[in-house]
Amino acid sequence: MTGQTCVVVDYGSGNVYSVLHALKRIGVDAYLTSSHTAIAGASRVILPGVGAFGDVMTKLRETGLDEAVVRHIEAERPFLGICVGMQVLMETGKEFGDHAGLGVVPGTVERVPEAVPGLPPMRVPIIGWHPVQPSEGSDWADTPFPQEARTPFYYFVHSYSVRPADPGHLCGEIAVEGRAIAAALRKDNVFGVQFHPERSAGEGQRFLQRFMAF
Protein backbone atom coordinates (compact mmCIF):
# COMPACT_ATOMS: atom_id res chain seq x y z
CA MET A 1 0.00 0.00 0.00
CA THR A 2 2.70 2.42 -1.01
CA GLY A 3 1.59 6.01 -0.59
CA GLN A 4 -1.44 4.96 1.48
CA THR A 5 -1.91 6.26 5.02
CA CYS A 6 -4.31 5.12 7.72
CA VAL A 7 -4.80 7.25 10.81
CA VAL A 8 -6.74 6.70 14.01
CA VAL A 9 -8.19 9.94 15.36
CA ASP A 10 -6.75 10.73 18.78
CA TYR A 11 -9.21 12.87 20.74
CA GLY A 12 -8.82 11.26 24.17
CA SER A 13 -11.11 8.25 23.70
CA GLY A 14 -10.24 5.27 25.85
CA ASN A 15 -9.95 2.64 23.11
CA VAL A 16 -7.82 4.41 20.49
CA TYR A 17 -4.78 2.32 21.42
CA SER A 18 -6.63 -0.99 21.16
CA VAL A 19 -7.75 -0.06 17.65
CA LEU A 20 -4.19 0.92 16.74
CA HIS A 21 -2.83 -2.37 18.10
CA ALA A 22 -5.48 -4.35 16.19
CA LEU A 23 -4.36 -2.68 12.97
CA LYS A 24 -0.73 -3.40 13.67
CA ARG A 25 -1.58 -7.08 14.25
CA ILE A 26 -2.80 -7.30 10.66
CA GLY A 27 0.28 -5.52 9.33
CA VAL A 28 -1.18 -2.03 8.89
CA ASP A 29 1.25 0.76 9.68
CA ALA A 30 -1.39 3.09 11.15
CA TYR A 31 -0.73 5.86 13.61
CA LEU A 32 -2.61 7.99 16.12
CA THR A 33 -2.95 11.66 15.35
CA SER A 34 -4.79 14.78 16.36
CA SER A 35 -3.33 16.71 13.41
CA HIS A 36 -6.08 18.32 11.33
CA THR A 37 -3.91 18.21 8.23
CA ALA A 38 -3.04 14.52 8.65
CA ILE A 39 -6.68 13.55 9.20
CA ALA A 40 -8.07 15.60 6.33
CA GLY A 41 -5.46 14.24 3.92
CA ALA A 42 -5.11 10.60 5.00
CA SER A 43 -6.05 7.78 2.63
CA ARG A 44 -8.20 6.19 5.37
CA VAL A 45 -9.43 7.46 8.71
CA ILE A 46 -10.80 5.48 11.67
CA LEU A 47 -12.75 7.22 14.43
CA PRO A 48 -13.11 4.94 17.46
CA GLY A 49 -15.15 5.85 20.50
CA VAL A 50 -16.26 4.93 23.99
CA GLY A 51 -18.47 6.89 26.33
CA ALA A 52 -21.40 9.23 25.79
CA PHE A 53 -22.34 10.85 22.47
CA GLY A 54 -22.34 14.40 23.87
CA ASP A 55 -18.94 14.03 25.54
CA VAL A 56 -17.36 12.73 22.33
CA MET A 57 -18.81 15.59 20.27
CA THR A 58 -17.60 18.13 22.84
CA LYS A 59 -14.04 16.78 22.57
CA LEU A 60 -14.15 16.78 18.78
CA ARG A 61 -15.46 20.35 18.61
CA GLU A 62 -13.09 21.73 21.24
CA THR A 63 -10.13 20.44 19.23
CA GLY A 64 -11.52 21.21 15.77
CA LEU A 65 -11.27 17.53 14.89
CA ASP A 66 -14.92 17.49 13.85
CA GLU A 67 -14.08 19.71 10.87
CA ALA A 68 -11.02 17.64 9.96
CA VAL A 69 -13.10 14.43 9.94
CA VAL A 70 -15.79 16.00 7.77
CA ARG A 71 -13.17 17.31 5.31
CA HIS A 72 -11.75 13.80 4.96
CA ILE A 73 -15.23 12.38 4.31
CA GLU A 74 -16.09 15.13 1.81
CA ALA A 75 -12.90 14.24 -0.09
CA GLU A 76 -14.54 10.82 -0.71
CA ARG A 77 -11.85 8.82 1.05
CA PRO A 78 -12.70 5.67 3.08
CA PHE A 79 -13.81 6.36 6.64
CA LEU A 80 -14.72 3.97 9.46
CA GLY A 81 -16.54 4.96 12.65
CA ILE A 82 -16.50 2.43 15.52
CA CYS A 83 -19.17 2.35 18.27
CA VAL A 84 -19.70 5.98 19.36
CA GLY A 85 -17.43 6.87 16.44
CA MET A 86 -20.27 5.66 14.23
CA GLN A 87 -23.01 7.27 16.30
CA VAL A 88 -21.57 10.79 16.03
CA LEU A 89 -21.93 10.56 12.24
CA MET A 90 -25.65 11.12 12.76
CA GLU A 91 -27.42 14.48 13.05
CA THR A 92 -28.60 14.09 16.66
CA GLY A 93 -27.79 11.92 19.67
CA LYS A 94 -30.32 11.59 22.48
CA GLU A 95 -28.03 10.30 25.23
CA PHE A 96 -28.43 12.51 28.33
CA GLY A 97 -30.28 15.16 26.31
CA ASP A 98 -30.19 16.18 22.67
CA HIS A 99 -26.75 16.74 21.16
CA ALA A 100 -25.80 17.73 17.61
CA GLY A 101 -23.59 15.24 15.77
CA LEU A 102 -21.47 15.57 12.66
CA GLY A 103 -24.53 15.35 10.42
CA VAL A 104 -22.83 13.13 7.84
CA VAL A 105 -25.76 10.67 7.88
CA PRO A 106 -29.30 12.03 8.42
CA GLY A 107 -30.94 10.46 11.45
CA THR A 108 -30.75 10.08 15.21
CA VAL A 109 -29.14 7.94 17.91
CA GLU A 110 -31.62 6.65 20.48
CA ARG A 111 -31.58 4.31 23.46
CA VAL A 112 -32.29 0.67 22.75
CA PRO A 113 -35.71 0.05 24.37
CA GLU A 114 -35.82 -2.45 27.21
CA ALA A 115 -39.59 -2.86 26.84
CA VAL A 116 -41.49 -3.34 23.58
CA PRO A 117 -45.18 -4.39 23.51
CA GLY A 118 -45.55 -8.06 22.70
CA LEU A 119 -41.87 -8.88 23.27
CA PRO A 120 -40.00 -10.09 26.36
CA PRO A 121 -38.03 -7.43 28.27
CA MET A 122 -34.44 -7.00 27.20
CA ARG A 123 -31.41 -6.17 29.29
CA VAL A 124 -29.63 -2.98 28.25
CA PRO A 125 -26.73 -2.40 27.68
CA ILE A 126 -26.24 -5.08 25.07
CA ILE A 127 -22.99 -6.83 25.92
CA GLY A 128 -21.41 -9.80 24.19
CA TRP A 129 -21.05 -11.61 20.88
CA HIS A 130 -23.82 -11.41 18.29
CA PRO A 131 -24.18 -12.60 14.69
CA VAL A 132 -24.55 -9.76 12.20
CA GLN A 133 -26.88 -10.17 9.24
CA PRO A 134 -27.32 -7.93 6.20
CA SER A 135 -30.10 -5.39 6.61
CA GLU A 136 -33.05 -5.54 4.23
CA GLY A 137 -31.91 -4.54 0.78
CA SER A 138 -28.21 -4.97 1.55
CA ASP A 139 -26.14 -7.79 0.07
CA TRP A 140 -22.82 -6.59 1.60
CA ALA A 141 -21.36 -6.04 -1.85
CA ASP A 142 -18.56 -3.46 -1.68
CA THR A 143 -18.48 -3.45 2.14
CA PRO A 144 -15.92 -4.80 4.64
CA PHE A 145 -18.30 -7.62 5.59
CA PRO A 146 -17.67 -11.19 4.36
CA GLN A 147 -18.43 -11.64 0.69
CA GLU A 148 -18.89 -15.39 1.06
CA ALA A 149 -22.13 -16.87 2.41
CA ARG A 150 -21.56 -17.02 6.16
CA THR A 151 -22.61 -15.18 9.30
CA PRO A 152 -19.89 -13.28 11.20
CA PHE A 153 -19.97 -12.78 14.98
CA TYR A 154 -18.71 -9.54 16.54
CA TYR A 155 -18.43 -8.12 20.04
CA PHE A 156 -20.91 -5.44 21.17
CA VAL A 157 -21.13 -3.14 24.20
CA HIS A 158 -23.79 -0.44 23.83
CA SER A 159 -27.05 1.04 25.05
CA TYR A 160 -27.83 3.33 22.10
CA SER A 161 -28.25 2.61 18.40
CA VAL A 162 -28.40 4.60 15.17
CA ARG A 163 -31.68 5.23 13.36
CA PRO A 164 -30.91 6.61 9.89
CA ALA A 165 -33.65 8.64 8.23
CA ASP A 166 -33.02 6.56 5.10
CA PRO A 167 -33.18 2.83 5.99
CA GLY A 168 -31.06 2.21 2.90
CA HIS A 169 -28.05 3.51 4.83
CA LEU A 170 -28.25 0.50 7.16
CA CYS A 171 -26.22 -2.48 5.97
CA GLY A 172 -26.09 -4.75 9.04
CA GLU A 173 -28.23 -5.66 12.04
CA ILE A 174 -28.45 -8.00 15.00
CA ALA A 175 -31.54 -9.69 16.44
CA VAL A 176 -31.93 -9.52 20.23
CA GLU A 177 -35.10 -10.74 21.95
CA GLY A 178 -37.08 -10.32 18.75
CA ARG A 179 -35.79 -6.81 18.07
CA ALA A 180 -33.79 -5.84 14.98
CA ILE A 181 -31.02 -3.50 16.15
CA ALA A 182 -28.74 -1.54 13.84
CA ALA A 183 -25.20 -2.92 13.74
CA ALA A 184 -23.65 -1.18 10.72
CA LEU A 185 -24.26 1.58 8.22
CA ARG A 186 -22.87 2.61 4.86
CA LYS A 187 -23.15 5.89 2.98
CA ASP A 188 -20.87 6.23 -0.03
CA ASN A 189 -17.28 6.16 1.33
CA VAL A 190 -18.44 6.11 4.97
CA PHE A 191 -18.74 2.92 7.03
CA GLY A 192 -19.94 2.72 10.62
CA VAL A 193 -20.14 -0.25 12.97
CA GLN A 194 -21.67 -0.53 16.42
CA PHE A 195 -19.51 -3.51 17.32
CA HIS A 196 -15.82 -3.41 18.24
CA PRO A 197 -13.69 -5.07 15.53
CA GLU A 198 -10.62 -4.57 17.74
CA ARG A 199 -12.27 -6.83 20.36
CA SER A 200 -13.78 -9.32 17.91
CA ALA A 201 -10.80 -11.67 17.50
CA GLY A 202 -10.13 -13.10 14.03
CA GLU A 203 -13.45 -11.97 12.56
CA GLY A 204 -12.76 -8.42 13.65
CA GLN A 205 -9.28 -8.54 12.15
CA ARG A 206 -10.71 -9.74 8.85
CA PHE A 207 -13.19 -6.87 8.90
CA LEU A 208 -10.37 -4.36 9.35
CA GLN A 209 -8.36 -6.03 6.58
CA ARG A 210 -11.27 -5.67 4.19
CA PHE A 211 -11.75 -2.02 5.18
CA MET A 212 -8.09 -1.41 4.39
CA ALA A 213 -8.64 -2.89 0.92
CA PHE A 214 -11.03 -0.08 -0.07
Residue, then its C-alpha position, 0 to 999 in steps of 0.5 A: m500500500t505504497g503512498q497509502t496512510c491510515v490514521v486513528v483519530d486521537y481525541g482522548s477516547g479510551n480505546v484508540y490504542s486498542v484499535l491501533h494495536a489491532l491494525k498493527r496485528i494485521g500488518v497495517d502501519a497506522y498511527l494515532t494523530s490529532s493533526h487536522t492536516a493529517i486527518a483531512g489528507a489521510s487515505r483512510v481514517i478510523l474514528p473509534g469511540v467509547g463513552a457518551f455521544g455528547d462528551v465525544m462531540t464536545k471533545l471533537r469540537e473543542t479540538g476542531l477535529d470534527e471539521a477535519v473528519v468532515r473534510h476527509i469524508e467530503a474528499e470521498r476517502p474511506f472512513l470507518g466509525i466504531c461504536v460511538g465513532m459511528q453514532v456521532l456521524m448522525e445528526t442528533g444523539k439523544e443520550f443525556g439530552d439532545h446533542a448535535g452530531l457531525g450530520v454526515v448521515p441524516g438520522t438520530v441515535e436513540r436508546v435501545p428500548e428495554a420494553v417493547p409491547g408483545l416482546p420479552p423485556m431485554r437487558v440494556p446495555i447489550i454486551g457480548w457476541h452477536p451474529v450480524q446479518p445484512s439489513e433488508g436490501s443490503d447484500w454486503a457487496d462493496t463493504p468490509f463484511p464477508q463476501e462469502a455466504r456465512t454469518p460473522f460474529y462480533y463483540f458489542v457493548h452499547s445502550y444506544s443505536v443509530r436510526p438513519a432517516d433513510p433505511g437504505h443507509l443500514c447495511g447490518e443488524i443483530a436480532v436480540e429478543g425479537r428486536a432488529i437493532a442496527a449494527a452497521l451503516r454505509k453511505d458512499n465512502v463512509f462505514g460505521v459499525q456498532f460492534h468493536p472489531e478490535r475486540s472481535a478476535g479473528e473476525g474483527q481482524r478480517f473486517l479491518q483487513r477488508f476495510m483497508a482494501f477499499 
